[in-house]
Amino acid sequence: MQLYNLCGVTSLVFLMTGCSMTYRAGIHPIPSDLKVKEFQGEGEPISIKSEAIEGVVFAGKSSAYSYYSDMKQVTDVTVSFLGAELSKRGFSVQRDVTKSITLNVTEMNLAYTLGSNHCNMKMEYAMSDGYNRIIFPYNSGSTYKRACDGAITKGVVDLLNDKKFIDFLKSEKK
């Protein structure tokens, strides 16, 4: 009888606390339905920096899971993705050059509703010419990873379509 009670208590504790999952960002190619303005560089050097804080933070809860995210890892993947996209367009991504952009993913919220996973992010960009911008990419998907990887992609596409950002990339000013 005691074993039966122990199993019942263990199951109840498990159901009340749920499972936890930590999101690890990944890079995916930009899908064809997300259009990016055509622009090309001529080898202009640019630096992409991250000032993300380290540590795993709470990112949301569903009925069965608690979601967490390492914001530095998410920001680093976003920086790598942006750098790869700029390289494809003829820009030279280097360390410590005068013309730079600082990118940070500062917030992330994961949720599961109506049979779909949803991810909202807050991305902050600051260019060395003084232009700053905050965007809030959102995506939904069949898994929390697809939802958040898609939000990263949408955030980078948003930046690549920003006229002020393109003008900054092509300007002589630092």
DONU-213856 format. One record per residue (C-alpha): x, y negated, z; residue in three letters. Coordinates in steps of 0.5 Angstrom, whole numbers, plus 500, padded with zeros to 3 digits. Layout:
REM residues N
XYZALA/...
END
This chain:
REM residues 174
500500500MET/506495502GLN/509496495LEU/502495492TYR/502488496ASN/509486494LEU/508487486CYS/501483487GLY/505477491VAL/511478486THR/506477480SER/502471483LEU/509468484VAL/511469477PHE/504466474LEU/505460478MET/512458477THR/512461469GLY/518461465CYS/523456463SER/526455456MET/532450454THR/531447448TYR/538447443ARG/538443437ALA/539445430GLY/540442424ILE/536444418HIS/536441411PRO/531435409ILE/525438406PRO/522436400SER/516433402ASP/520428406LEU/523423401LYS/529419403VAL/531413399LYS/537413394GLU/543410396PHE/550411395GLN/557409398GLY/563408395GLU/568411401GLY/566406406GLU/568408413PRO/563408418ILE/564411425SER/558414429ILE/558414436LYS/554418442SER/553415449GLU/548420451ALA/548422458ILE/550429460GLU/545434463GLY/539438462VAL/533434464VAL/525436464PHE/522436457ALA/515438458GLY/510444461LYS/505448458SER/501453461SER/506459461ALA/513455460TYR/517449463SER/521446457TYR/528443459TYR/533440454SER/540438454ASP/540431451MET/547430450LYS/547437446GLN/541434442VAL/544427441THR/551431438ASP/547435433VAL/543429431THR/550425430VAL/552431426SER/546431422PHE/546424420LEU/554424419GLY/553430414ALA/547426410GLU/552420410LEU/558424407SER/553427402LYS/552420400ARG/559418399GLY/560415406PHE/567417410SER/565418417VAL/571417421GLN/572416428ARG/574409431ASP/573405425VAL/570398426THR/563399422LYS/560403427SER/553406429ILE/551408436THR/546413436LEU/542416443ASN/536421444VAL/534418450THR/527422451GLU/524428449MET/517431451ASN/515438449LEU/508440449ALA/503446447TYR/496445445THR/491447440LEU/495453438GLY/501449436SER/508446439ASN/509438439HIS/515435440CYS/516427441ASN/523424442MET/525417443LYS/532415439MET/536409440GLU/540406434TYR/545400435ALA/549398429MET/556394430SER/553388427ASP/548387432GLY/542391429TYR/538395434ASN/532400433ARG/528405437ILE/524410433ILE/519415436PHE/520421431PRO/514426432TYR/513433429ASN/509440431SER/511447429GLY/510454430SER/515454436THR/518449440TYR/525449437LYS/522448430ARG/518442433ALA/524439436CYS/528440430ASP/523437425GLY/523431430ALA/530430429ILE/530431422THR/524426421LYS/528421426GLY/534421421VAL/530420415VAL/527414418ASP/534411419LEU/536413412LEU/530409409ASN/531403414ASP/533398409LYS/537394414LYS/541400416PHE/542401408ILE/544394408ASP/549395414PHE/552401411LEU/554397404LYS/556390407SER/563388408GLU/561385415LYS/563390421LYS/
END
